[in-house]
Amino acid sequence: MKLRSTVLAAATAAAALSSALVGPAAYAQAKEQFFPVLVYRTGAYAPNGVPWANGFVDYLVAPEIFITS
């Protein structure tokens, strides 16, 4: 019974220590968001991918155009 409580205490301490070390890393991230630009502009998907990808880029750029004008 003593071995079980010792192992449980060690596991709890290890979990607490690992969560304490991993938690603050989220605050060190940059305040930006990644928007991928799709690459369906060549190959078999090009007939549908080119207009869709161009529209997606226009959708991302449009707020900048309307705000600065």
Summary of the structure (lengths in Angstrom):
residues: 69
radius of gyration: 24.9
end to end distance: 73.6
largest distance: 73.6
contacts: 112
relative contact order: 0.07
helix: 77%
strand: 0%
